[in-house]
């Protein structure tokens, strides 16, 4: 129901470690046609950029569903993508963090 019956996103560009943020025009765009989950994503992104996997965990939705919702938000101009969380050397997590992320993904 969350995806309106769709099983595939309109684009296949949302790797699980890709950072998602609000687009500069997001504050000017209407949210009237968005569902609860779309709005929840935008509310989370209003605080800081998040990876696709983090959004999945925070919203307790499968990655496949998050990717469809993100494609909708990208198509409507609400979000933009950045670099992968691992692209910058200072962002490479330590082993303990990676194990915690892996454990969290397994719980999904």
Secondary structure as GFF3:
##gff-version 3
##sequence-region A 1 108
A	DSSP	beta_strand	18	22	.	.	.	ID=ss1
A	DSSP	three_ten_helix	26	28	.	.	.	ID=ss2
A	DSSP	alpha_helix	36	45	.	.	.	ID=ss3
A	DSSP	beta_strand	50	51	.	.	.	ID=ss4
A	DSSP	alpha_helix	52	59	.	.	.	ID=ss5
A	DSSP	alpha_helix	63	75	.	.	.	ID=ss6
A	DSSP	beta_strand	79	84	.	.	.	ID=ss7
A	DSSP	three_ten_helix	89	91	.	.	.	ID=ss8
A	DSSP	alpha_helix	95	107	.	.	.	ID=ss9
###
